[in-house]
């Protein structure tokens, strides 16, 4: 397969991680410190970001 076939998936993955990291820096988090959520998001793409958005983000 061509690497270009994976380009949209890679771009979406990078954009998702960047979104999560910006949200971590700007917002309030719960259950873990910010550096731990950032590490989880970076080390486990996309599952880490999904877990952060569901559990780590402080709502309202």
N, CA, C and O atoms as a Tripos MOL2 file, in Angstrom:
@<TRIPOS>MOLECULE
protein
  240   239    60     0     0
PROTEIN
NO_CHARGES

@<TRIPOS>ATOM
      1 N           0.8380   -1.1960    0.0000 N.3       1 UNK1
      2 CA          0.0000    0.0000    0.0000 C.3       1 UNK1
      3 C           0.8720    1.2440    0.0000 C.2       1 UNK1
      4 O           2.0140    1.2410    0.4600 O.2       1 UNK1
      5 N           0.3100    2.2620   -0.5130 N.am      2 UNK2
      6 CA          0.9870    3.5550   -0.5380 C.3       2 UNK2
      7 C           0.8870    4.2200    0.8280 C.2       2 UNK2
      8 O          -0.1200    4.0780    1.5220 O.2       2 UNK2
      9 N           1.9250    4.9390    1.2090 N.am      3 UNK3
     10 CA          1.8880    5.6710    2.4860 C.3       3 UNK3
     11 C           0.8450    6.7710    2.4370 C.2       3 UNK3
     12 O           0.3210    7.1760    3.4750 O.2       3 UNK3
     13 N           0.5330    7.2640    1.2340 N.am      4 UNK4
     14 CA         -0.4580    8.3380    1.0940 C.3       4 UNK4
     15 C          -1.8550    7.8700    1.5180 C.2       4 UNK4
     16 O          -2.6980    8.6860    1.8910 O.2       4 UNK4
     17 N          -2.0900    6.5840    1.4600 N.am      5 UNK5
     18 CA         -3.3880    6.0680    1.8880 C.3       5 UNK5
     19 C          -3.5670    6.2340    3.4010 C.2       5 UNK5
     20 O          -4.6910    6.3590    3.8880 O.2       5 UNK5
     21 N          -2.4570    6.2340    4.1360 N.am      6 UNK6
     22 CA         -2.5300    6.3850    5.5810 C.3       6 UNK6
     23 C          -2.4310    7.8380    6.0400 C.2       6 UNK6
     24 O          -2.6340    8.1220    7.2200 O.2       6 UNK6
     25 N          -2.1290    8.7410    5.1480 N.am      7 UNK7
     26 CA         -1.9360   10.1480    5.5030 C.3       7 UNK7
     27 C          -3.1460   10.7520    6.2210 C.2       7 UNK7
     28 O          -2.9530   11.4100    7.2430 O.2       7 UNK7
     29 N          -4.3730   10.5690    5.7500 N.am      8 UNK8
     30 CA         -5.5150   11.1530    6.4780 C.3       8 UNK8
     31 C          -5.6650   10.6060    7.8920 C.2       8 UNK8
     32 O          -6.0370   11.3440    8.8050 O.2       8 UNK8
     33 N          -5.3790    9.3240    8.0810 N.am      9 UNK9
     34 CA         -5.4770    8.7290    9.4110 C.3       9 UNK9
     35 C          -4.4080    9.3130   10.3280 C.2       9 UNK9
     36 O          -4.6710    9.6080   11.4940 O.2       9 UNK9
     37 N          -3.2090    9.4740    9.7960 N.am     10 UNK10
     38 CA         -2.1180   10.0490   10.5870 C.3      10 UNK10
     39 C          -2.4290   11.4910   10.9580 C.2      10 UNK10
     40 O          -2.2080   11.9010   12.0980 O.2      10 UNK10
     41 N          -2.9370   12.2590   10.0100 N.am     11 UNK11
     42 CA         -3.2800   13.6600   10.2700 C.3      11 UNK11
     43 C          -4.3740   13.7540   11.3340 C.2      11 UNK11
     44 O          -4.2910   14.5920   12.2310 O.2      11 UNK11
     45 N          -5.3850   12.9120   11.2440 N.am     12 UNK12
     46 CA         -6.4510   12.9200   12.2530 C.3      12 UNK12
     47 C          -5.9300   12.5230   13.6320 C.2      12 UNK12
     48 O          -6.3340   13.1040   14.6400 O.2      12 UNK12
     49 N          -5.0390   11.5400   13.6780 N.am     13 UNK13
     50 CA         -4.4620   11.1280   14.9460 C.3      13 UNK13
     51 C          -3.6450   12.2350   15.5890 C.2      13 UNK13
     52 O          -3.7600   12.4780   16.7910 O.2      13 UNK13
     53 N          -2.8200   12.9070   14.7940 N.am     14 UNK14
     54 CA         -2.0130   14.0170   15.3140 C.3      14 UNK14
     55 C          -2.9030   15.1630   15.7710 C.2      14 UNK14
     56 O          -2.6680   15.7520   16.8260 O.2      14 UNK14
     57 N          -3.9270   15.4820   14.9800 N.am     15 UNK15
     58 CA         -4.8390   16.5670   15.3520 C.3      15 UNK15
     59 C          -5.5750   16.2410   16.6440 C.2      15 UNK15
     60 O          -5.7900   17.1270   17.4710 O.2      15 UNK15
     61 N          -5.9630   14.9890   16.8300 N.am     16 UNK16
     62 CA         -6.6570   14.5740   18.0530 C.3      16 UNK16
     63 C          -5.7570   14.7100   19.2700 C.2      16 UNK16
     64 O          -6.1940   15.1890   20.3160 O.2      16 UNK16
     65 N          -4.5060   14.2930   19.1410 N.am     17 UNK17
     66 CA         -3.5580   14.4050   20.2560 C.3      17 UNK17
     67 C          -3.2940   15.8710   20.5770 C.2      17 UNK17
     68 O          -3.2520   16.2450   21.7480 O.2      17 UNK17
     69 N          -3.1180   16.6970   19.5660 N.am     18 UNK18
     70 CA         -2.8960   18.1280   19.7920 C.3      18 UNK18
     71 C          -4.1040   18.7460   20.4840 C.2      18 UNK18
     72 O          -3.9440   19.5450   21.4060 O.2      18 UNK18
     73 N          -5.3070   18.3890   20.0520 N.am     19 UNK19
     74 CA         -6.5150   18.9000   20.7020 C.3      19 UNK19
     75 C          -6.5400   18.5140   22.1780 C.2      19 UNK19
     76 O          -6.8200   19.3510   23.0360 O.2      19 UNK19
     77 N          -6.2500   17.2540   22.4720 N.am     20 UNK20
     78 CA         -6.2620   16.7950   23.8730 C.3      20 UNK20
     79 C          -5.2030   17.5200   24.6920 C.2      20 UNK20
     80 O          -5.4710   17.9220   25.8240 O.2      20 UNK20
     81 N          -4.0070   17.6940   24.1430 N.am     21 UNK21
     82 CA         -2.9450   18.3710   24.8890 C.3      21 UNK21
     83 C          -3.2940   19.8310   25.1630 C.2      21 UNK21
     84 O          -3.0480   20.3320   26.2600 O.2      21 UNK21
     85 N          -3.8600   20.5110   24.1810 N.am     22 UNK22
     86 CA         -4.2720   21.8980   24.3810 C.3      22 UNK22
     87 C          -5.3680   21.9700   25.4380 C.2      22 UNK22
     88 O          -5.3660   22.8720   26.2750 O.2      22 UNK22
     89 N          -6.3010   21.0300   25.4020 N.am     23 UNK23
     90 CA         -7.3720   21.0020   26.3940 C.3      23 UNK23
     91 C          -6.8180   20.7390   27.7920 C.2      23 UNK23
     92 O          -7.3010   21.3190   28.7640 O.2      23 UNK23
     93 N          -5.8250   19.8830   27.9030 N.am     24 UNK24
     94 CA         -5.2020   19.5990   29.1960 C.3      24 UNK24
     95 C          -4.5280   20.8530   29.7440 C.2      24 UNK24
     96 O          -4.6750   21.1770   30.9230 O.2      24 UNK24
     97 N          -3.7940   21.5490   28.8970 N.am     25 UNK25
     98 CA         -3.0580   22.7410   29.3400 C.3      25 UNK25
     99 C          -4.0140   23.8540   29.7520 C.2      25 UNK25
    100 O          -3.7790   24.5230   30.7580 O.2      25 UNK25
    101 N          -5.0690   24.0600   29.0050 N.am     26 UNK26
    102 CA         -5.9770   25.1840   29.2480 C.3      26 UNK26
    103 C          -7.0290   24.9150   30.3080 C.2      26 UNK26
    104 O          -7.4940   25.8490   30.9620 O.2      26 UNK26
    105 N          -7.4110   23.6700   30.4920 N.am     27 UNK27
    106 CA         -8.5260   23.3710   31.3770 C.3      27 UNK27
    107 C          -8.1080   22.7620   32.6970 C.2      27 UNK27
    108 O          -6.9250   22.6740   33.0260 O.2      27 UNK27
    109 N          -9.1050   22.3500   33.4330 N.am     28 UNK28
    110 CA         -8.8820   21.6690   34.7040 C.3      28 UNK28
    111 C          -9.0990   20.1800   34.4900 C.2      28 UNK28
    112 O          -9.9820   19.7660   33.7380 O.2      28 UNK28
    113 N          -8.2840   19.3890   35.1590 N.am     29 UNK29
    114 CA         -8.3870   17.9420   35.0290 C.3      29 UNK29
    115 C          -8.7190   17.3390   36.3810 C.2      29 UNK29
    116 O          -8.5900   17.9900   37.4170 O.2      29 UNK29
    117 N          -9.1480   16.0850   36.3560 N.am     30 UNK30
    118 CA         -9.4530   15.3890   37.5950 C.3      30 UNK30
    119 C          -8.8240   13.9990   37.5700 C.2      30 UNK30
    120 O          -8.4900   13.4810   36.5040 O.2      30 UNK30
    121 N          -8.6700   13.4170   38.7180 N.am     31 UNK31
    122 CA         -8.1530   12.0700   38.9480 C.3      31 UNK31
    123 C          -6.6360   11.9460   38.8400 C.2      31 UNK31
    124 O          -6.0430   11.1900   39.6110 O.2      31 UNK31
    125 N          -5.9850   12.6480   37.9250 N.am     32 UNK32
    126 CA         -4.5360   12.5770   37.7430 C.3      32 UNK32
    127 C          -3.9930   13.9760   37.4970 C.2      32 UNK32
    128 O          -4.7460   14.8650   37.0990 O.2      32 UNK32
    129 N          -2.7010   14.1890   37.7250 N.am     33 UNK33
    130 CA         -2.1160   15.4880   37.3830 C.3      33 UNK33
    131 C          -2.0520   15.6830   35.8680 C.2      33 UNK33
    132 O          -2.1340   14.7270   35.0970 O.2      33 UNK33
    133 N          -1.9060   16.9290   35.4700 N.am     34 UNK34
    134 CA         -1.8950   17.2550   34.0420 C.3      34 UNK34
    135 C          -0.7980   16.5130   33.2880 C.2      34 UNK34
    136 O          -1.0200   16.0330   32.1760 O.2      34 UNK34
    137 N           0.4080   16.4150   33.9040 N.am     35 UNK35
    138 CA          1.5060   15.7550   33.2040 C.3      35 UNK35
    139 C           1.1920   14.2840   32.9510 C.2      35 UNK35
    140 O           1.6130   13.7320   31.9350 O.2      35 UNK35
    141 N           0.4600   13.6460   33.8570 N.am     36 UNK36
    142 CA          0.1120   12.2390   33.6780 C.3      36 UNK36
    143 C          -0.8980   12.0630   32.5410 C.2      36 UNK36
    144 O          -0.7810   11.1360   31.7400 O.2      36 UNK36
    145 N          -1.8920   12.9600   32.4750 N.am     37 UNK37
    146 CA         -2.8550   12.8960   31.3740 C.3      37 UNK37
    147 C          -2.1660   13.1470   30.0360 C.2      37 UNK37
    148 O          -2.4850   12.4990   29.0400 O.2      37 UNK37
    149 N          -1.2200   14.0860   30.0140 N.am     38 UNK38
    150 CA         -0.4850   14.3580   28.7770 C.3      38 UNK38
    151 C           0.3110   13.1290   28.3420 C.2      38 UNK38
    152 O           0.3340   12.7890   27.1590 O.2      38 UNK38
    153 N           0.9570   12.4710   29.2860 N.am     39 UNK39
    154 CA          1.7240   11.2730   28.9600 C.3      39 UNK39
    155 C           0.8190   10.1560   28.4390 C.2      39 UNK39
    156 O           1.1670    9.4630   27.4830 O.2      39 UNK39
    157 N          -0.3390    9.9860   29.0710 N.am     40 UNK40
    158 CA         -1.2850    8.9610   28.6230 C.3      40 UNK40
    159 C          -1.7540    9.2520   27.2040 C.2      40 UNK40
    160 O          -1.8430    8.3420   26.3790 O.2      40 UNK40
    161 N          -2.0490   10.5050   26.9180 N.am     41 UNK41
    162 CA         -2.5110   10.8760   25.5780 C.3      41 UNK41
    163 C          -1.4280   10.6500   24.5290 C.2      41 UNK41
    164 O          -1.7220   10.2170   23.4150 O.2      41 UNK41
    165 N          -0.1880   10.9400   24.8780 N.am     42 UNK42
    166 CA          0.9110   10.7880   23.9290 C.3      42 UNK42
    167 C           1.3150    9.3310   23.7190 C.2      42 UNK42
    168 O           1.7010    8.9470   22.6150 O.2      42 UNK42
    169 N           1.2310    8.5340   24.7570 N.am     43 UNK43
    170 CA          1.7040    7.1550   24.6680 C.3      43 UNK43
    171 C           0.6560    6.1770   24.1430 C.2      43 UNK43
    172 O           1.0000    5.0860   23.6880 O.2      43 UNK43
    173 N          -0.5910    6.5520   24.2010 N.am     44 UNK44
    174 CA         -1.6440    5.6340   23.7930 C.3      44 UNK44
    175 C          -2.6360    6.3530   22.8840 C.2      44 UNK44
    176 O          -3.7070    6.7770   23.3180 O.2      44 UNK44
    177 N          -2.2640    6.4800   21.6340 N.am     45 UNK45
    178 CA         -3.1090    7.1720   20.6530 C.3      45 UNK45
    179 C          -4.0030    6.1300   19.9910 C.2      45 UNK45
    180 O          -3.4790    5.0940   19.5820 O.2      45 UNK45
    181 N          -5.2760    6.3190   19.8600 N.am     46 UNK46
    182 CA         -6.1450    7.3750   20.3390 C.3      46 UNK46
    183 C          -6.8100    7.0290   21.6680 C.2      46 UNK46
    184 O          -7.5460    7.8470   22.2190 O.2      46 UNK46
    185 N          -6.5630    5.8310   22.1880 N.am     47 UNK47
    186 CA         -7.2530    5.3990   23.4000 C.3      47 UNK47
    187 C          -6.9930    6.3240   24.5810 C.2      47 UNK47
    188 O          -7.9140    6.6000   25.3500 O.2      47 UNK47
    189 N          -5.7660    6.8100   24.7480 N.am     48 UNK48
    190 CA         -5.4530    7.7070   25.8520 C.3      48 UNK48
    191 C          -6.2570    8.9890   25.7890 C.2      48 UNK48
    192 O          -6.7430    9.4660   26.8150 O.2      48 UNK48
    193 N          -6.4070    9.5570   24.5930 N.am     49 UNK49
    194 CA         -7.2060   10.7690   24.4320 C.3      49 UNK49
    195 C          -8.6770   10.5380   24.7170 C.2      49 UNK49
    196 O          -9.3490   11.3850   25.3060 O.2      49 UNK49
    197 N          -9.1640    9.4010   24.3010 N.am     50 UNK50
    198 CA        -10.5710    9.0770   24.5500 C.3      50 UNK50
    199 C         -10.8200    8.9230   26.0500 C.2      50 UNK50
    200 O         -11.8180    9.4180   26.5750 O.2      50 UNK50
    201 N          -9.9080    8.2340   26.7330 N.am     51 UNK51
    202 CA        -10.0490    8.0600   28.1820 C.3      51 UNK51
    203 C          -9.9780    9.4130   28.8760 C.2      51 UNK51
    204 O         -10.7490    9.6860   29.7960 O.2      51 UNK51
    205 N          -9.0440   10.2660   28.4320 N.am     52 UNK52
    206 CA         -8.9570   11.6050   29.0300 C.3      52 UNK52
    207 C         -10.2620   12.3740   28.8420 C.2      52 UNK52
    208 O         -10.7720   12.9610   29.7960 O.2      52 UNK52
    209 N         -10.8000   12.3790   27.6450 N.am     53 UNK53
    210 CA        -12.0290   13.1390   27.3890 C.3      53 UNK53
    211 C         -13.2120   12.5930   28.1930 C.2      53 UNK53
    212 O         -14.0920   13.3540   28.5960 O.2      53 UNK53
    213 N         -13.2350   11.2920   28.4230 N.am     54 UNK54
    214 CA        -14.3420   10.7080   29.1740 C.3      54 UNK54
    215 C         -14.1770   10.8220   30.6880 C.2      54 UNK54
    216 O         -15.1560   11.0560   31.3960 O.2      54 UNK54
    217 N         -12.9540   10.6610   31.1950 N.am     55 UNK55
    218 CA        -12.7470   10.5840   32.6390 C.3      55 UNK55
    219 C         -11.9430   11.7400   33.2350 C.2      55 UNK55
    220 O         -12.1860   12.1390   34.3740 O.2      55 UNK55
    221 N         -11.0040   12.2700   32.4890 N.am     56 UNK56
    222 CA        -10.0760   13.2350   33.0640 C.3      56 UNK56
    223 C         -10.4790   14.6820   32.9580 C.2      56 UNK56
    224 O          -9.9680   15.5250   33.6950 O.2      56 UNK56
    225 N         -11.3640   14.9780   32.0790 N.am     57 UNK57
    226 CA        -11.7930   16.3500   31.8630 C.3      57 UNK57
    227 C         -12.8060   16.7550   32.9320 C.2      57 UNK57
    228 O         -13.7660   16.0340   33.2020 O.2      57 UNK57
    229 N         -12.5790   17.8980   33.5220 N.am     58 UNK58
    230 CA        -13.5260   18.3830   34.5430 C.3      58 UNK58
    231 C         -14.7010   19.0480   33.8280 C.2      58 UNK58
    232 O         -14.5220   20.0050   33.0740 O.2      58 UNK58
    233 N         -15.8940   18.5340   34.0740 N.am     59 UNK59
    234 CA        -17.0890   19.0440   33.4080 C.3      59 UNK59
    235 C         -17.6920   20.1980   34.1960 C.2      59 UNK59
    236 O         -17.8130   20.1550   35.4210 O.2      59 UNK59
    237 N         -18.0680   21.2350   33.4430 N.am     60 UNK60
    238 CA        -18.7960   22.3630   33.9810 C.3      60 UNK60
    239 C         -18.1630   23.0370   35.0910 C.2      60 UNK60
    240 O         -18.7090   24.0090   35.6150 O.2      60 UNK60
@<TRIPOS>BOND
     1     1     2 1
     2     2     3 1
     3     3     4 2
     4     3     5 am
     5     5     6 1
     6     6     7 1
     7     7     8 2
     8     7     9 am
     9     9    10 1
    10    10    11 1
    11    11    12 2
    12    11    13 am
    13    13    14 1
    14    14    15 1
    15    15    16 2
    16    15    17 am
    17    17    18 1
    18    18    19 1
    19    19    20 2
    20    19    21 am
    21    21    22 1
    22    22    23 1
    23    23    24 2
    24    23    25 am
    25    25    26 1
    26    26    27 1
    27    27    28 2
    28    27    29 am
    29    29    30 1
    30    30    31 1
    31    31    32 2
    32    31    33 am
    33    33    34 1
    34    34    35 1
    35    35    36 2
    36    35    37 am
    37    37    38 1
    38    38    39 1
    39    39    40 2
    40    39    41 am
    41    41    42 1
    42    42    43 1
    43    43    44 2
    44    43    45 am
    45    45    46 1
    46    46    47 1
    47    47    48 2
    48    47    49 am
    49    49    50 1
    50    50    51 1
    51    51    52 2
    52    51    53 am
    53    53    54 1
    54    54    55 1
    55    55    56 2
    56    55    57 am
    57    57    58 1
    58    58    59 1
    59    59    60 2
    60    59    61 am
    61    61    62 1
    62    62    63 1
    63    63    64 2
    64    63    65 am
    65    65    66 1
    66    66    67 1
    67    67    68 2
    68    67    69 am
    69    69    70 1
    70    70    71 1
    71    71    72 2
    72    71    73 am
    73    73    74 1
    74    74    75 1
    75    75    76 2
    76    75    77 am
    77    77    78 1
    78    78    79 1
    79    79    80 2
    80    79    81 am
    81    81    82 1
    82    82    83 1
    83    83    84 2
    84    83    85 am
    85    85    86 1
    86    86    87 1
    87    87    88 2
    88    87    89 am
    89    89    90 1
    90    90    91 1
    91    91    92 2
    92    91    93 am
    93    93    94 1
    94    94    95 1
    95    95    96 2
    96    95    97 am
    97    97    98 1
    98    98    99 1
    99    99   100 2
   100    99   101 am
   101   101   102 1
   102   102   103 1
   103   103   104 2
   104   103   105 am
   105   105   106 1
   106   106   107 1
   107   107   108 2
   108   107   109 am
   109   109   110 1
   110   110   111 1
   111   111   112 2
   112   111   113 am
   113   113   114 1
   114   114   115 1
   115   115   116 2
   116   115   117 am
   117   117   118 1
   118   118   119 1
   119   119   120 2
   120   119   121 am
   121   121   122 1
   122   122   123 1
   123   123   124 2
   124   123   125 am
   125   125   126 1
   126   126   127 1
   127   127   128 2
   128   127   129 am
   129   129   130 1
   130   130   131 1
   131   131   132 2
   132   131   133 am
   133   133   134 1
   134   134   135 1
   135   135   136 2
   136   135   137 am
   137   137   138 1
   138   138   139 1
   139   139   140 2
   140   139   141 am
   141   141   142 1
   142   142   143 1
   143   143   144 2
   144   143   145 am
   145   145   146 1
   146   146   147 1
   147   147   148 2
   148   147   149 am
   149   149   150 1
   150   150   151 1
   151   151   152 2
   152   151   153 am
   153   153   154 1
   154   154   155 1
   155   155   156 2
   156   155   157 am
   157   157   158 1
   158   158   159 1
   159   159   160 2
   160   159   161 am
   161   161   162 1
   162   162   163 1
   163   163   164 2
   164   163   165 am
   165   165   166 1
   166   166   167 1
   167   167   168 2
   168   167   169 am
   169   169   170 1
   170   170   171 1
   171   171   172 2
   172   171   173 am
   173   173   174 1
   174   174   175 1
   175   175   176 2
   176   175   177 am
   177   177   178 1
   178   178   179 1
   179   179   180 2
   180   179   181 am
   181   181   182 1
   182   182   183 1
   183   183   184 2
   184   183   185 am
   185   185   186 1
   186   186   187 1
   187   187   188 2
   188   187   189 am
   189   189   190 1
   190   190   191 1
   191   191   192 2
   192   191   193 am
   193   193   194 1
   194   194   195 1
   195   195   196 2
   196   195   197 am
   197   197   198 1
   198   198   199 1
   199   199   200 2
   200   199   201 am
   201   201   202 1
   202   202   203 1
   203   203   204 2
   204   203   205 am
   205   205   206 1
   206   206   207 1
   207   207   208 2
   208   207   209 am
   209   209   210 1
   210   210   211 1
   211   211   212 2
   212   211   213 am
   213   213   214 1
   214   214   215 1
   215   215   216 2
   216   215   217 am
   217   217   218 1
   218   218   219 1
   219   219   220 2
   220   219   221 am
   221   221   222 1
   222   222   223 1
   223   223   224 2
   224   223   225 am
   225   225   226 1
   226   226   227 1
   227   227   228 2
   228   227   229 am
   229   229   230 1
   230   230   231 1
   231   231   232 2
   232   231   233 am
   233   233   234 1
   234   234   235 1
   235   235   236 2
   236   235   237 am
   237   237   238 1
   238   238   239 1
   239   239   240 2
@<TRIPOS>SUBSTRUCTURE
     1 UNK1         2 RESIDUE 1 A UNK
     2 UNK2         6 RESIDUE 1 A UNK
     3 UNK3        10 RESIDUE 1 A UNK
     4 UNK4        14 RESIDUE 1 A UNK
     5 UNK5        18 RESIDUE 1 A UNK
     6 UNK6        22 RESIDUE 1 A UNK
     7 UNK7        26 RESIDUE 1 A UNK
     8 UNK8        30 RESIDUE 1 A UNK
     9 UNK9        34 RESIDUE 1 A UNK
    10 UNK10       38 RESIDUE 1 A UNK
    11 UNK11       42 RESIDUE 1 A UNK
    12 UNK12       46 RESIDUE 1 A UNK
    13 UNK13       50 RESIDUE 1 A UNK
    14 UNK14       54 RESIDUE 1 A UNK
    15 UNK15       58 RESIDUE 1 A UNK
    16 UNK16       62 RESIDUE 1 A UNK
    17 UNK17       66 RESIDUE 1 A UNK
    18 UNK18       70 RESIDUE 1 A UNK
    19 UNK19       74 RESIDUE 1 A UNK
    20 UNK20       78 RESIDUE 1 A UNK
    21 UNK21       82 RESIDUE 1 A UNK
    22 UNK22       86 RESIDUE 1 A UNK
    23 UNK23       90 RESIDUE 1 A UNK
    24 UNK24       94 RESIDUE 1 A UNK
    25 UNK25       98 RESIDUE 1 A UNK
    26 UNK26      102 RESIDUE 1 A UNK
    27 UNK27      106 RESIDUE 1 A UNK
    28 UNK28      110 RESIDUE 1 A UNK
    29 UNK29      114 RESIDUE 1 A UNK
    30 UNK30      118 RESIDUE 1 A UNK
    31 UNK31      122 RESIDUE 1 A UNK
    32 UNK32      126 RESIDUE 1 A UNK
    33 UNK33      130 RESIDUE 1 A UNK
    34 UNK34      134 RESIDUE 1 A UNK
    35 UNK35      138 RESIDUE 1 A UNK
    36 UNK36      142 RESIDUE 1 A UNK
    37 UNK37      146 RESIDUE 1 A UNK
    38 UNK38      150 RESIDUE 1 A UNK
    39 UNK39      154 RESIDUE 1 A UNK
    40 UNK40      158 RESIDUE 1 A UNK
    41 UNK41      162 RESIDUE 1 A UNK
    42 UNK42      166 RESIDUE 1 A UNK
    43 UNK43      170 RESIDUE 1 A UNK
    44 UNK44      174 RESIDUE 1 A UNK
    45 UNK45      178 RESIDUE 1 A UNK
    46 UNK46      182 RESIDUE 1 A UNK
    47 UNK47      186 RESIDUE 1 A UNK
    48 UNK48      190 RESIDUE 1 A UNK
    49 UNK49      194 RESIDUE 1 A UNK
    50 UNK50      198 RESIDUE 1 A UNK
    51 UNK51      202 RESIDUE 1 A UNK
    52 UNK52      206 RESIDUE 1 A UNK
    53 UNK53      210 RESIDUE 1 A UNK
    54 UNK54      214 RESIDUE 1 A UNK
    55 UNK55      218 RESIDUE 1 A UNK
    56 UNK56      222 RESIDUE 1 A UNK
    57 UNK57      226 RESIDUE 1 A UNK
    58 UNK58      230 RESIDUE 1 A UNK
    59 UNK59      234 RESIDUE 1 A UNK
    60 UNK60      238 RESIDUE 1 A UNK
